[in-house]
Amino acid sequence: MVPVLGCVALLLAAAAAPATAELDYRHHRYDGLVRALIGVQRDCPFISRLYSIGRSQLGRHLYVLELSDRPGVHEPLEPEFKYVGNMHGNEVLGRELLILLAQYLCEEYNHRNPRVTNLIHETRIHILPSMNPDGYEVAADQGPEMNSYMTGRANAHGIDLNRNFPDLHLAAQKLQGKNHHISLPTDWQRQVEQETYAVILWMQSYNFVLSANLHGGAVVANYPFDKAEALPGRGMYRATTSSTPDHLLFQKLARVYSYSHGWMHSGTNCGDYFRDGITNGASWYSLARGMQDFNYLYSNCFEITLELSCRKFPPESELQREWYGNREALLAYIEEVHKGIKGMVLDENNNGIPEAVISVSGINHDVTTGAGGDYFRLLLPGKYIVTASAPGYKNQTAHIGVNENPSSRLDFRLVPKAGVRSTSAPTVPPGQNTSSTAVQRRMGPRATRRRARRRQRKQ
């Protein structure tokens, strides 16, 4: 990750940043966005961290605000969540809602709101308000009254970032139906824009579990797949659903947002009709190389796309209403990261096994463990058969029931296959010191002298 700001620039920006005692219902140009995020970090220094995942084509930082009880640290069994806004530069409501969400979480945490406190303590939340800050500045130059459908949509190279991720559907077809953890093409770095490259590296750096990508121009929760097997064109009632193995789960995630939203669930917004306020991406219109499909095919992360406003660039006078319409949905969706199962995959020495595979019988989509051996698998309520596997170890299978409560815990301890020796050392219990000095302290001076005399006699 790129360092946040130079010390001098950081101090100057912090001094200019407004206090977050009141939510900020206005549009933020790039400098204003930076000041707003630094203002949150200043008001909540112990639960926030501001970092950059890279730069745009014109050199603007892609800033992320992390909110957690231990910012900068992945705690075992604490899931990683992300929101991404302003991928299309002229679709600005998501950008402002994410700034407001960061301010709200900070303010309510300081007021000891139990729900927000629990969310911060049990979740590592990453907020990227603007993936396309260059496009936003182009759109903001026109303003909400004059903004056209396309002005500022693309990045500075004229590329639509939601058509810029590697198309892993093609690779999945060659792999005869595998649709998880598909490798990137060898030349992927040359295929993508700078902003897309930064987001992919971000995804590689964090074991994200759940995500949403905030857009505008409609009011609907859109779930994967976006790409249809055959391109049908755009049509409101065209039944061309392109399903993932987690189709029902994605529908549920989309409904959580839709029914927690002030009016999305009605389905009758912007002249469209979407039953329950949700849609499969391909059944609305097919697109290739989109970000939500890439998340599902490449990583452990489940992502949906949230279309949040009829107007791509709503006036400031509408921001407060939009905030109250989306606030509960933004919180409820984060809480979904705690559903399903989670646990540790350990070896015989109690060490976590990274990149172990977690398979659920009947669902052709696996997840893998993180660097410390923890995993998270979102699931609907029901009974499941789950298998953990890793190279050099015997598979282990377990049965588990899942309900609507927070994640059920399911740990695995894998045994090496015959003829395979474990390369890990036994885990030392926390606080136990194994240095020779510490051993001498535990034994006492007399025992230490006896051991020295025995060594002399052997010599």
C-alpha positions as CSV (number, residue, x, y, z in Angstrom):
1,M,0.0,0.0,0.0
2,V,1.1,3.5,-0.7
3,P,2.0,5.8,2.2
4,V,-0.9,8.1,3.1
5,L,0.6,11.7,2.9
6,G,3.8,13.5,3.7
7,C,4.0,14.6,7.3
8,V,3.7,18.3,6.4
9,A,0.8,17.7,4.0
10,L,-1.0,15.5,6.6
11,L,-0.7,18.1,9.3
12,L,-2.0,20.9,7.0
13,A,-4.9,18.7,5.8
14,A,-5.8,17.7,9.4
15,A,-5.8,21.3,10.5
16,A,-8.2,22.2,7.7
17,A,-10.5,19.2,8.2
18,P,-13.9,20.0,9.7
19,A,-15.1,18.4,12.8
20,T,-17.4,15.4,12.2
21,A,-19.9,16.3,15.0
22,E,-22.4,17.0,12.3
23,L,-22.8,14.9,9.1
24,D,-21.6,16.7,6.0
25,Y,-24.4,16.8,3.4
26,R,-22.5,18.3,0.5
27,H,-20.5,17.3,-2.6
28,H,-16.8,16.9,-2.0
29,R,-14.2,17.6,-4.7
30,Y,-10.9,15.7,-4.3
31,D,-9.4,18.0,-1.7
32,G,-12.6,18.1,0.3
33,L,-12.8,14.3,0.2
34,V,-9.3,14.0,1.6
35,R,-10.1,16.6,4.4
36,A,-13.3,14.7,5.3
37,L,-11.5,11.4,5.7
38,I,-8.7,12.9,7.7
39,G,-11.4,14.6,9.9
40,V,-12.8,11.1,10.7
41,Q,-9.3,9.8,11.5
42,R,-8.6,12.8,13.7
43,D,-11.9,12.4,15.6
44,C,-11.6,8.6,16.0
45,P,-7.8,8.0,16.0
46,F,-8.0,4.6,17.9
47,I,-10.4,2.9,15.5
48,S,-9.4,4.4,12.1
49,R,-6.6,4.3,9.6
50,L,-6.3,6.2,6.3
51,Y,-4.2,4.5,3.6
52,S,-3.8,4.7,-0.2
53,I,-4.0,1.7,-2.5
54,G,-2.4,3.6,-5.4
55,R,-3.0,6.5,-7.7
56,S,-5.3,7.4,-10.5
57,Q,-4.0,8.1,-14.0
58,L,-3.7,11.8,-13.1
59,G,-1.9,11.1,-9.8
60,R,-4.7,11.4,-7.3
61,H,-4.6,8.9,-4.4
62,L,-7.2,6.2,-4.1
63,Y,-7.8,6.6,-0.4
64,V,-9.3,4.0,1.8
65,L,-10.5,4.6,5.4
66,E,-10.3,1.5,7.6
67,L,-12.5,1.3,10.7
68,S,-11.7,-1.4,13.3
69,D,-10.9,-1.8,16.9
70,R,-7.3,-2.7,15.8
71,P,-6.8,-0.7,12.6
72,G,-3.9,-2.0,10.5
73,V,-4.1,-5.5,12.0
74,H,-6.0,-8.6,10.8
75,E,-7.4,-10.3,13.8
76,P,-8.0,-14.1,13.4
77,L,-11.7,-14.8,12.8
78,E,-12.6,-11.1,12.2
79,P,-13.9,-10.7,8.7
80,E,-12.7,-8.1,6.2
81,F,-15.4,-6.0,4.5
82,K,-15.2,-3.4,1.8
83,Y,-17.4,-0.7,0.2
84,V,-16.3,0.8,-3.2
85,G,-17.8,4.0,-4.5
86,N,-17.6,6.3,-7.5
87,M,-16.2,3.7,-10.0
88,H,-18.0,5.7,-12.6
89,G,-16.9,9.3,-12.0
90,N,-20.3,10.9,-12.7
91,E,-22.2,8.5,-10.4
92,V,-21.5,10.4,-7.3
93,L,-24.1,9.5,-4.6
94,G,-22.1,6.4,-3.5
95,R,-19.1,8.6,-2.9
96,E,-21.0,11.0,-0.7
97,L,-22.8,8.2,1.1
98,L,-19.5,6.5,2.0
99,I,-18.1,9.7,3.4
100,L,-21.3,10.1,5.5
101,L,-21.1,6.4,6.6
102,A,-17.5,6.9,7.8
103,Q,-18.5,10.1,9.7
104,Y,-21.6,8.4,11.2
105,L,-19.6,5.3,12.4
106,C,-17.0,7.5,14.0
107,E,-19.6,9.8,15.7
108,E,-21.8,6.9,16.9
109,Y,-18.8,5.0,18.2
110,N,-17.8,8.0,20.2
111,H,-21.4,8.2,21.6
112,R,-21.1,4.5,22.5
113,N,-23.9,3.3,20.2
114,P,-24.0,-0.5,21.0
115,R,-24.7,-1.6,17.5
116,V,-21.9,0.5,15.9
117,T,-19.5,-0.4,18.7
118,N,-20.1,-4.1,18.1
119,L,-19.7,-3.6,14.3
120,I,-16.4,-1.9,14.8
121,H,-15.1,-4.4,17.3
122,E,-16.1,-7.5,15.3
123,T,-15.5,-6.3,11.7
124,R,-12.6,-4.8,9.8
125,I,-14.4,-2.3,7.5
126,H,-12.6,-0.7,4.5
127,I,-14.2,2.2,2.7
128,L,-13.0,3.4,-0.7
129,P,-15.2,6.5,-1.4
130,S,-13.8,7.1,-4.9
131,M,-12.2,4.6,-7.3
132,N,-12.3,7.1,-10.1
133,P,-11.4,10.6,-8.7
134,D,-10.3,11.8,-12.1
135,G,-13.7,11.1,-13.7
136,Y,-15.4,12.8,-10.7
137,E,-13.6,16.0,-11.2
138,V,-14.7,16.1,-14.9
139,A,-18.3,15.5,-13.8
140,A,-18.1,18.0,-11.0
141,D,-16.9,20.7,-13.4
142,Q,-20.3,20.4,-15.1
143,G,-22.2,20.1,-11.8
144,P,-25.5,18.3,-11.2
145,E,-27.6,20.5,-13.4
146,M,-25.7,20.1,-16.6
147,N,-24.2,16.6,-16.1
148,S,-24.8,14.3,-19.0
149,Y,-25.0,10.5,-19.0
150,M,-21.4,10.0,-20.1
151,T,-19.5,13.1,-18.9
152,G,-16.9,11.9,-16.3
153,R,-18.0,8.3,-16.4
154,A,-14.7,7.0,-17.6
155,N,-11.2,7.5,-16.2
156,A,-8.7,10.0,-17.6
157,H,-7.9,7.5,-20.4
158,G,-11.5,7.3,-21.4
159,I,-11.9,3.7,-20.1
160,D,-14.9,2.4,-18.3
161,L,-13.5,0.9,-15.2
162,N,-16.4,-1.5,-14.8
163,R,-15.5,-3.1,-18.1
164,N,-11.7,-3.2,-17.3
165,F,-11.1,-6.3,-15.1
166,P,-9.7,-9.5,-16.6
167,D,-12.5,-11.6,-18.0
168,L,-12.2,-14.8,-16.0
169,H,-15.3,-16.3,-17.4
170,L,-13.3,-17.4,-20.4
171,A,-10.7,-19.1,-18.2
172,A,-13.6,-20.8,-16.2
173,Q,-14.9,-22.3,-19.4
174,K,-11.5,-23.8,-20.2
175,L,-11.3,-25.2,-16.7
176,Q,-14.6,-27.1,-17.3
177,G,-16.8,-25.3,-14.8
178,K,-14.4,-24.3,-12.1
179,N,-15.4,-20.9,-10.9
180,H,-13.3,-20.0,-7.9
181,H,-9.8,-18.7,-7.5
182,I,-9.1,-18.6,-11.2
183,S,-5.6,-17.5,-12.0
184,L,-5.0,-14.2,-13.7
185,P,-3.8,-14.1,-17.4
186,T,0.0,-13.8,-17.6
187,D,-0.4,-10.4,-19.3
188,W,-3.2,-9.1,-17.0
189,Q,-1.2,-6.0,-15.9
190,R,-1.1,-4.7,-19.5
191,Q,-4.9,-5.2,-19.9
192,V,-6.0,-3.0,-17.0
193,E,-6.0,0.7,-16.1
194,Q,-4.0,2.1,-13.2
195,E,-7.1,2.3,-11.0
196,T,-8.1,-1.3,-11.8
197,Y,-4.6,-2.5,-11.1
198,A,-4.6,-0.8,-7.7
199,V,-7.9,-2.5,-6.7
200,I,-6.7,-5.9,-7.8
201,L,-3.6,-5.5,-5.7
202,W,-5.8,-4.4,-2.8
203,M,-7.9,-7.6,-3.2
204,Q,-4.7,-9.6,-3.1
205,S,-3.6,-7.9,0.1
206,Y,-6.7,-8.5,2.2
207,N,-8.9,-11.6,2.5
208,F,-12.2,-9.8,1.8
209,V,-15.3,-11.7,2.6
210,L,-18.1,-9.4,1.5
211,S,-18.3,-6.2,-0.6
212,A,-20.6,-3.8,-2.4
213,N,-19.9,-1.5,-5.3
214,L,-22.0,1.7,-5.3
215,H,-23.3,3.1,-8.6
216,G,-26.1,5.4,-9.8
217,G,-28.6,5.8,-12.6
218,A,-31.2,3.3,-11.3
219,V,-32.4,2.1,-7.9
220,V,-31.8,-1.7,-7.6
221,A,-29.5,-4.2,-6.0
222,N,-27.7,-6.1,-8.7
223,Y,-26.0,-9.5,-8.1
224,P,-23.7,-11.8,-10.2
225,F,-23.2,-12.9,-12.8
226,D,-23.2,-9.8,-14.9
227,K,-22.0,-11.6,-18.0
228,A,-24.5,-13.8,-19.9
229,E,-23.4,-16.8,-21.8
230,A,-25.0,-15.3,-24.9
231,L,-25.3,-11.6,-25.3
232,P,-29.1,-10.8,-25.2
233,G,-29.0,-7.0,-25.2
234,R,-30.8,-4.9,-22.7
235,G,-34.4,-5.7,-21.8
236,M,-36.5,-5.1,-18.7
237,Y,-38.4,-8.4,-18.8
238,R,-35.8,-10.5,-20.6
239,A,-35.3,-13.8,-18.6
240,T,-31.6,-14.5,-19.2
241,T,-30.4,-15.1,-15.7
242,S,-26.7,-16.0,-15.4
243,S,-26.5,-17.8,-12.1
244,T,-23.6,-18.4,-9.8
245,P,-23.5,-21.6,-7.6
246,D,-24.4,-19.2,-4.7
247,H,-27.4,-17.8,-6.6
248,L,-29.9,-18.0,-3.7
249,L,-27.3,-16.5,-1.3
250,F,-26.7,-13.6,-3.6
251,Q,-30.5,-13.0,-3.9
252,K,-30.7,-12.9,-0.1
253,L,-27.8,-10.4,0.2
254,A,-29.4,-8.2,-2.4
255,R,-32.8,-8.3,-0.6
256,V,-31.1,-7.4,2.7
257,Y,-30.0,-4.1,1.1
258,S,-33.2,-3.6,-0.8
259,Y,-35.6,-4.2,2.1
260,S,-33.4,-2.2,4.5
261,H,-33.5,0.7,2.1
262,G,-36.1,3.4,2.3
263,W,-37.8,2.7,-1.1
264,M,-35.6,0.3,-3.2
265,H,-37.7,-2.7,-2.3
266,S,-40.8,-1.3,-4.1
267,G,-39.1,-2.1,-7.4
268,T,-40.8,0.9,-9.1
269,N,-38.2,3.5,-9.3
270,C,-36.8,5.6,-12.2
271,G,-39.4,4.1,-14.6
272,D,-38.1,0.6,-14.1
273,Y,-39.6,-2.4,-12.4
274,F,-37.5,-4.9,-10.5
275,R,-39.3,-7.4,-8.3
276,D,-38.2,-6.9,-4.7
277,G,-35.8,-4.2,-5.9
278,I,-33.2,-6.7,-7.0
279,T,-32.0,-8.2,-10.3
280,N,-29.5,-10.6,-11.6
281,G,-26.9,-8.6,-13.6
282,A,-27.2,-10.5,-16.9
283,S,-31.0,-10.6,-16.8
284,W,-30.9,-6.8,-16.8
285,Y,-28.2,-6.4,-19.3
286,S,-25.0,-8.3,-19.9
287,L,-21.6,-6.9,-19.4
288,A,-18.1,-8.4,-19.5
289,R,-15.1,-7.7,-17.4
290,G,-17.1,-6.2,-14.5
291,M,-15.8,-5.9,-11.0
292,Q,-18.5,-8.0,-9.1
293,D,-18.0,-11.1,-11.4
294,F,-14.2,-10.7,-11.0
295,N,-14.5,-10.7,-7.1
296,Y,-16.4,-13.9,-7.2
297,L,-14.2,-15.7,-9.7
298,Y,-10.9,-14.6,-8.4
299,S,-11.1,-14.2,-4.7
300,N,-13.0,-15.3,-1.5
301,C,-15.1,-12.1,-1.8
302,F,-18.9,-12.0,-2.6
303,E,-19.8,-8.6,-4.1
304,I,-23.0,-7.0,-5.3
305,T,-23.6,-3.8,-7.2
306,L,-25.9,-1.2,-5.7
307,E,-27.6,1.3,-8.0
308,L,-28.7,4.0,-5.6
309,S,-30.2,7.0,-7.4
310,C,-32.2,7.8,-10.6
311,R,-30.0,10.9,-11.1
312,K,-26.3,10.1,-11.5
313,F,-25.3,13.5,-10.0
314,P,-28.1,14.5,-7.6
315,P,-28.0,18.1,-6.2
316,E,-26.8,18.7,-2.6
317,S,-30.4,19.4,-1.5
318,E,-31.2,15.6,-2.0
319,L,-28.2,14.2,-0.1
320,Q,-29.8,14.2,3.3
321,R,-32.8,12.4,2.1
322,E,-30.6,9.8,0.3
323,W,-28.5,9.3,3.4
324,Y,-31.6,8.5,5.6
325,G,-32.9,6.2,2.8
326,N,-29.6,4.3,2.7
327,R,-28.2,4.4,6.2
328,E,-29.9,1.3,7.6
329,A,-29.2,-0.6,4.5
330,L,-25.5,0.3,4.6
331,L,-25.3,-1.0,8.2
332,A,-27.4,-4.1,7.7
333,Y,-25.4,-5.2,4.6
334,I,-22.1,-5.0,6.6
335,E,-23.7,-7.2,9.3
336,E,-24.2,-9.9,6.7
337,V,-20.5,-10.6,6.7
338,H,-21.1,-12.4,10.0
339,K,-23.4,-15.0,8.6
340,G,-22.6,-18.6,7.6
341,I,-19.6,-20.4,9.0
342,K,-16.1,-19.5,10.0
343,G,-13.2,-21.2,11.7
344,M,-9.5,-22.1,11.8
345,V,-7.7,-24.8,9.8
346,L,-4.8,-26.0,11.9
347,D,-2.0,-28.6,11.6
348,E,-1.0,-31.0,14.3
349,N,1.2,-28.4,15.9
350,N,-1.6,-25.9,16.2
351,N,-0.4,-23.7,13.5
352,G,-2.7,-22.1,10.9
353,I,-2.5,-23.6,7.4
354,P,-2.7,-20.8,4.8
355,E,-4.5,-21.4,1.4
356,A,-6.3,-24.5,2.7
357,V,-9.5,-25.1,0.7
358,I,-13.0,-25.1,2.3
359,S,-15.5,-26.9,0.1
360,V,-19.2,-27.2,0.8
361,S,-21.0,-30.2,-0.6
362,G,-23.4,-29.3,-3.4
363,I,-22.0,-25.8,-3.9
364,N,-19.4,-25.6,-6.6
365,H,-17.5,-22.6,-5.2
366,D,-14.7,-23.0,-2.7
367,V,-13.1,-20.5,-0.4
368,T,-9.5,-20.6,1.0
369,T,-8.0,-19.8,4.4
370,G,-6.0,-16.6,5.0
371,A,-2.4,-16.3,6.0
372,G,-3.1,-17.3,9.6
373,G,-5.4,-20.2,8.7
374,D,-8.8,-18.6,9.3
375,Y,-11.6,-18.8,6.8
376,F,-15.1,-17.4,6.3
377,R,-17.9,-19.0,4.2
378,L,-21.1,-17.1,3.7
379,L,-24.1,-19.5,3.7
380,L,-27.9,-19.5,3.9
381,P,-29.5,-21.2,6.9
382,G,-29.4,-25.0,6.5
383,K,-27.4,-28.2,7.1
384,Y,-24.1,-28.6,5.3
385,I,-21.2,-31.0,4.8
386,V,-18.0,-29.1,4.8
387,T,-14.5,-30.4,3.9
388,A,-11.1,-28.8,4.5
389,S,-8.1,-29.8,2.4
390,A,-4.5,-28.8,1.9
391,P,-1.6,-30.2,0.0
392,G,0.3,-32.8,2.1
393,Y,-2.6,-33.3,4.5
394,K,-5.5,-35.7,4.8
395,N,-8.9,-34.2,4.1
396,Q,-11.3,-33.6,7.0
397,T,-15.1,-33.5,6.7
398,A,-17.6,-32.2,9.2
399,H,-21.4,-31.7,9.3
400,I,-22.8,-28.4,10.6
401,G,-26.1,-26.5,10.9
402,V,-26.3,-22.8,10.0
403,N,-29.0,-20.5,11.2
404,E,-29.7,-16.7,11.0
405,N,-27.5,-16.0,14.0
406,P,-23.9,-14.8,13.6
407,S,-21.5,-17.3,12.1
408,S,-21.3,-20.8,13.3
409,R,-17.7,-21.8,14.4
410,L,-16.2,-24.9,12.6
411,D,-12.5,-25.6,13.1
412,F,-10.4,-28.3,11.4
413,R,-7.2,-30.0,12.4
414,L,-5.5,-31.6,9.5
415,V,-3.2,-34.6,9.8
416,P,-0.2,-35.0,7.4
417,K,-0.5,-37.8,4.9
418,A,1.6,-40.9,5.4
419,G,5.2,-40.2,4.6
420,V,4.8,-36.5,4.8
421,R,6.6,-34.7,7.7
422,S,5.2,-31.4,9.0
423,T,7.6,-28.5,8.6
424,S,5.9,-26.4,11.3
425,A,7.2,-26.0,14.8
426,P,4.9,-26.5,17.8
427,T,3.1,-23.3,18.7
428,V,4.3,-21.8,22.0
429,P,1.4,-20.8,24.3
430,P,1.0,-17.0,24.5
431,G,3.3,-15.4,27.0
432,Q,5.6,-18.5,27.3
433,N,9.3,-17.6,26.8
434,T,11.6,-20.4,25.6
435,S,14.9,-18.6,25.8
436,S,17.7,-20.2,27.9
437,T,17.6,-17.3,30.3
438,A,13.9,-17.8,30.9
439,V,14.3,-21.5,31.4
440,Q,17.0,-20.8,34.0
441,R,14.6,-18.5,35.8
442,R,11.9,-21.1,35.9
443,M,14.3,-23.8,37.1
444,G,15.9,-21.8,39.8
445,P,19.6,-21.3,40.7
446,R,20.1,-24.7,42.4
447,A,18.7,-26.7,39.5
448,T,20.8,-24.6,37.1
449,R,24.0,-25.4,39.1
450,R,23.2,-29.1,39.1
451,R,22.8,-29.1,35.4
452,A,26.1,-27.4,35.0
453,R,27.9,-30.0,37.2
454,R,26.4,-32.8,35.2
455,R,27.7,-31.3,31.9
456,Q,31.2,-31.0,33.5
457,R,31.2,-34.7,34.5
458,K,30.2,-35.7,31.0
459,Q,33.1,-33.8,29.6
